[in-house]
Amino acid sequence: MLSATASLPTVDHSDLCQHLQQCADARGRLHRLRCTVEVLDAFLAPRFVTMLGAMTLLVLAGLALLT
């Protein structure tokens, strides 16, 4: 618990902006793309077999319509 005499550190706005820019630079230009791919992978990985089955059925239905 903070005492009444304890003070919280103050952060200069320009220091915070500089820190955030350094973090963005460290992540690289493709950070958002990597995050998106990671989310897609987490969603699709447990459903891989089901997705393959659904794609197979769609291809077979498409082939049946063409013939």
C-alpha positions in Angstrom: 0.0 0.0 0.0 1.3 3.4 -0.9 1.8 5.9 1.9 0.6 9.4 1.7 4.1 10.7 1.2 5.0 8.3 -1.6 4.9 9.8 -5.0 4.4 8.0 -8.3 7.0 8.5 -11.0 6.1 11.0 -13.6 6.6 10.2 -17.3 7.3 12.9 -19.8 5.0 12.6 -22.8 7.8 12.8 -25.3 9.7 10.0 -23.5 6.6 7.9 -23.7 6.2 8.6 -27.4 9.9 7.8 -28.0 9.6 4.5 -26.1 6.5 3.5 -28.1 8.3 4.3 -31.3 11.2 2.2 -30.3 8.8 -0.7 -29.5 7.2 -0.4 -32.9 10.6 -0.3 -34.6 11.7 -3.4 -32.7 8.6 -5.4 -33.8 9.3 -4.7 -37.5 7.1 -3.8 -40.4 5.4 -7.1 -40.7 4.2 -7.3 -37.1 0.5 -6.9 -37.9 0.7 -9.5 -40.6 2.4 -12.0 -38.2 -0.3 -11.3 -35.6 -3.0 -11.9 -38.1 -1.5 -15.2 -39.3 -1.1 -16.3 -35.7 -4.8 -15.7 -35.0 -5.8 -17.5 -38.2 -3.5 -20.4 -37.3 -5.0 -20.6 -33.8 -8.5 -20.7 -35.3 -7.9 -23.1 -38.2 -5.5 -25.6 -36.6 -8.1 -27.4 -34.5 -10.5 -27.5 -37.4 -8.0 -28.8 -40.0 -9.5 -32.2 -40.7 -13.0 -30.7 -40.9 -11.8 -28.0 -43.3 -10.2 -30.6 -45.5 -13.4 -32.6 -45.6 -15.5 -29.5 -46.4 -13.1 -28.5 -49.2 -13.2 -32.0 -50.7 -17.0 -31.9 -50.7 -17.0 -28.5 -52.4 -14.6 -29.7 -55.1 -16.6 -32.8 -55.7 -19.8 -30.8 -55.9 -18.1 -28.5 -58.4 -16.9 -31.3 -60.5 -20.4 -32.9 -60.5 -21.9 -29.7 -61.7 -19.4 -29.4 -64.5 -20.0 -32.9 -65.9 
